[in-house]
Amino acid sequence: MPWLALPFKDKSCEKLARYFELRTIPNLVIIGQDGKTLNPNVAELIEDHGIEAYPFTPEKLEELAEIEKAKLESQTLESVLVNGENDFVIDKSGSKVRVSDLVGKNILLYFSAQWCPPCRAFLPKLIEAYHTIKAKDNAFEVIFISSDSDQSTFDEFYSEMPWLALPFGDERKQILSRKFKIQGIPAAVAIGPSGRTITKEARMHLTSYGADAFPFTEEHLKQLEEELEEKAKGWPEKVKHELHTEHELIRTKRKVYICNGCRGTGHSWSFYCKQCDFDLHPKCALKEDEDTGSEKGKEGRICHGDVCRRA
């Protein structure tokens, strides 16, 4: 490194980490000429913009935000997936599929790996949603982007999937992970027919709504949320459940949780015991039968899983 440093094991290191509430590394704090903190962490800015991020002032950050906005508005599928001669993905037979042949389709970039337990748990749900969506809209594709450690593991995991993939070890994996700021897996990024990013949170929406989350647009997801809110009005405020006999479970809005019944990830509503940090999906708490498929709900609604729709 060409710069200064604190001595190894200097007590100031721990003090500074507490002062700046350090959570992750690398972390680069910028302090202005007046001694005040300009930015608590510009590491990501430097990774994305290099020297252009300097001098890290609010005005400069606003300028960079405008540049980024313009890039997003002009984004195409080819600008996302093509890098030099790497202008293809592969299908199940290993044959090349040109990115140009995917233009105009809804694309889901699926970041995953076999060694990751949440990835293995999410995969069956994604496969089910994939087949349901494809049956309604054939212009939908999933592309597996692997974080597996070797070719054989990639091949084994990919053999379970019915969709396309980046070849193992493709340098575009790192480029895409940086572009979409993938911090953990599994992750799913939805790209619309125009080539623009619709959402980087497609995994969460698929977990919440299954195939009904498609096409992942803000307007569509808002409608689903409104329908879920309407359904929640018919749920009891408190329930007693055999899996948690110590206390009643309270109907509670929760961002993300793991259901202590089915062990699946939950979002939005939970029946929750704050004292014990115990969650149940509404379908688990109310013993809704997922195997019966869609059924007629009251007041002319069709209910399936955690979502009711107008008939």
ABEGO torsion letter per residue (X at the ends): XABBBBBBGBAAAAAAAAAAGBABOBBBBBBBAAGBBABABAAAAAAAAEAAAOAGBAAAAAAAAAAAAAAAAABBAAAAABBEABABBBBAAGBBBBAAAABGBBBBBBBBBAABAAAAAAAAAAAAAAAAAAAABAABBBBBBBABABAAAAAAAAAABABBBBBBGBAAAAAAAAAAGBABOBBBBBBBAAGBBABAAAAAAAAAAEAAAOAGBAAAAAAAAAAAAAAAAABBABBBBAABAABBBBBBBBABBBBAAAGBBBBEBBBBBAAAGBBBBAAAAAGBBAAAEBBBBBGGBBBBEABBBBX
